[in-house]
Amino acid sequence: MAAKAHRAFAITVYATVLIALVIGGAVVFWKDAVDRWMANHIATVGGPFALTDQNGKPFTRDDLLGHPHIVYFGFTLCPDLCPTTLFLLASIVDTLGEKAKPLKVVFVSVDPERDSVDVMKEYVGAFHDDFIGLTGSPAAIEAAAKAYRIYYRKVDLDDGDYTVDHTATATLFNPDGSFADAILYDESKESALAKVERLLAANEAH
C-alpha cells in the first residue's frame, strides 16, 4: 500500500509539473506572439501626410518632427469622445505649464465635408490656443488615417444627417516620429499625465 501510495503521489507530482511546464510554455509563447505583433504594428504607426492647418497653411509630418507630439483623430461635431479627449489634453498641457512648451498637440478631422479650415480654427481654439487643427480633402484625410492606423466610418442617421465612428485613442510620438505611448478614451488624468511626462522626460534626456 505504501508503495502504491508513493507511486500515486509521484505520478501526481510529475503530472502537476508537466502541466505547469505546458502552461508556462504557452504563456511564454503567447507573450512572445503578442510582443511580436505589437512590435510589427507599433513600428508602423505614423507616416507622411499633407494636410492644412487651422490657419489655412500646408502642414505635413515634417512640421512635427523634432518635437514630442500627440496626434488625435476626430471631428468637430463629435458629441462626447473628441471634446472629452481634447479637454483632457488641454488640462494636461496647462498642468505641465512651461514643461509642455516642446509638445505639439494635433487634432486631425475625419469629417472633411463639414470641418473646414474656419471650423477647425474655432473648434481647437476653444480647447487651447496652442493646439493644431488639421483638415484636408477626403483623400488626404484617408491617407493620413491609414498611416496612423486610425479607423473611421461615416454613419447615416435617421434624420438624414450623419455621424462618424472613429478610433478614440490619442497617440504619443517621440520627436523622431516613433511611437511612444497611447492615451485611451476615459483614461484618468493622472495616468495620462504620467504618460506625457514620460514622453517629455525622454525627450529632455536626448
C-alpha positions in Angstrom: 0.0 0.0 0.0 2.8 2.3 0.9 4.5 1.7 -2.5 1.3 2.3 -4.4 0.7 5.5 -2.5 4.2 6.6 -3.2 3.8 5.8 -6.9 0.4 7.7 -7.0 2.0 10.7 -5.2 4.9 10.7 -7.7 2.6 10.5 -10.7 0.6 13.4 -9.3 3.8 15.5 -8.8 5.0 14.6 -12.3 1.6 15.5 -13.8 1.5 18.7 -12.0 5.0 19.7 -13.1 4.2 18.7 -16.7 1.0 20.8 -16.7 2.9 23.7 -15.2 5.5 23.4 -17.9 2.9 23.2 -20.6 1.1 26.3 -19.2 4.3 28.1 -18.7 5.4 27.4 -22.2 2.0 28.5 -23.6 2.2 31.8 -21.6 5.7 32.4 -22.9 4.6 31.6 -26.5 1.6 33.8 -26.1 3.6 36.7 -24.7 6.2 36.4 -27.5 3.5 36.3 -30.1 1.9 39.5 -28.6 5.2 41.2 -28.3 6.0 40.4 -32.0 2.5 41.7 -33.1 2.9 44.9 -31.0 6.4 45.5 -32.4 5.3 45.0 -36.0 2.2 47.2 -35.7 3.5 49.9 -33.4 6.6 50.3 -35.5 4.4 51.3 -38.4 2.2 53.8 -36.7 2.6 57.3 -38.2 3.9 58.4 -41.5 3.9 61.1 -44.1 0.8 63.2 -44.7 -0.1 66.5 -46.4 -3.0 68.5 -44.8 -4.0 72.1 -44.0 -3.9 73.7 -40.6 -6.5 75.9 -38.9 -4.8 79.0 -40.4 -5.0 77.7 -43.9 -1.4 76.8 -44.2 0.0 73.5 -45.6 1.0 71.1 -42.8 3.0 67.9 -43.1 4.5 65.3 -40.8 7.8 67.2 -41.1 6.3 70.0 -39.1 6.0 67.7 -36.2 9.4 66.1 -36.4 11.9 67.4 -33.8 9.1 67.8 -31.3 7.4 65.3 -29.0 3.8 65.3 -30.2 0.3 63.9 -29.7 -2.0 63.1 -32.6 -5.7 62.6 -32.2 -8.3 62.0 -35.0 -11.9 63.0 -34.6 -14.4 65.6 -35.8 -15.9 68.8 -34.5 -19.5 67.6 -34.2 -18.4 64.6 -32.2 -20.8 64.6 -29.2 -18.5 63.2 -26.5 -15.3 61.3 -27.4 -13.5 64.3 -29.0 -14.4 67.1 -26.5 -13.6 64.8 -23.6 -10.2 63.9 -25.0 -9.3 67.4 -26.1 -10.3 68.8 -22.7 -8.1 66.2 -21.0 -5.1 67.1 -23.2 -5.7 70.8 -22.6 -5.8 70.2 -18.9 -2.5 68.2 -19.1 -0.8 70.9 -21.1 -1.9 73.6 -18.6 -0.9 71.5 -15.7 2.6 71.0 -17.1 3.0 74.7 -17.9 6.5 75.5 -19.3 7.4 71.9 -19.4 4.9 71.4 -22.2 6.4 74.0 -24.4 8.2 71.5 -26.7 5.0 69.4 -27.1 2.7 69.7 -30.1 -0.9 68.5 -29.8 -2.6 67.8 -33.1 -6.3 67.2 -33.8 -7.0 65.7 -37.3 -10.5 65.8 -38.7 -12.1 62.7 -40.1 -15.0 64.7 -41.4 -13.6 67.0 -44.1 -17.1 67.6 -45.6 -18.0 69.7 -42.6 -14.7 70.5 -40.9 -13.4 73.4 -43.0 -10.4 75.5 -42.0 -12.5 78.1 -40.3 -14.5 75.5 -38.4 -11.3 73.8 -37.2 -9.8 77.1 -36.1 -12.8 77.9 -33.9 -13.0 74.4 -32.5 -9.4 73.8 -31.5 -9.1 77.3 -30.2 -12.0 76.6 -27.8 -9.8 74.0 -26.1 -6.3 75.5 -26.2 -4.6 78.3 -28.1 -1.6 76.1 -28.9 -3.5 73.1 -30.3 -3.1 72.4 -34.1 -6.2 71.5 -36.1 -5.8 69.8 -39.4 -8.2 69.1 -42.3 -8.0 68.4 -46.0 -9.5 66.6 -48.9 -11.2 63.3 -48.2 -8.3 61.5 -50.0 -5.7 63.3 -47.9 -7.6 62.5 -44.7 -7.9 58.9 -45.7 -4.2 58.7 -46.4 -3.3 60.2 -43.0 -5.7 58.0 -41.1 -4.2 54.9 -42.9 -0.7 56.0 -42.0 -1.7 56.4 -38.3 -3.8 53.2 -38.3 -7.0 55.1 -37.5 -10.4 53.6 -38.2 -13.3 55.9 -39.1 -16.6 55.4 -40.9 -19.4 57.7 -41.9 -22.7 56.5 -40.3 -26.0 57.8 -41.7 -28.6 58.9 -39.1 -32.4 58.5 -39.3 -32.9 62.3 -39.6 -30.8 62.5 -42.8 -27.7 63.7 -41.0 -24.7 61.6 -40.3 -22.0 61.0 -37.6 -18.6 59.4 -37.8 -17.4 56.4 -35.9 -13.7 56.6 -35.2 -10.8 55.4 -33.1 -10.8 57.2 -29.8 -7.1 57.0 -28.9 -4.6 59.9 -28.6 -1.2 58.6 -29.8 2.0 59.9 -28.3 5.1 60.2 -30.5 8.8 60.9 -29.9 10.5 63.7 -31.8 11.7 61.3 -34.5 8.1 60.3 -35.2 8.4 56.9 -33.5 5.5 55.6 -31.3 5.9 56.4 -27.6 2.6 55.6 -25.9 -1.2 56.0 -26.2 -3.9 57.6 -24.1 -7.1 55.7 -24.2 -10.6 57.2 -24.0 -11.8 57.7 -20.4 -8.2 57.2 -19.1 -7.7 59.1 -15.8 -5.9 62.4 -15.9 -3.3 61.0 -13.5 -2.4 58.1 -15.9 -2.5 60.3 -19.0 -0.4 63.0 -17.3 2.2 60.4 -16.3 2.5 59.2 -19.9 3.0 62.7 -21.2 5.6 63.4 -18.5 7.5 60.3 -19.5 7.4 61.4 -23.2 8.8 64.9 -22.3 11.4 63.4 -19.9 12.6 61.1 -22.6 12.9 64.0 -25.0 14.9 66.0 -22.5 17.3 63.1 -22.0 18.2 63.2 -25.6 
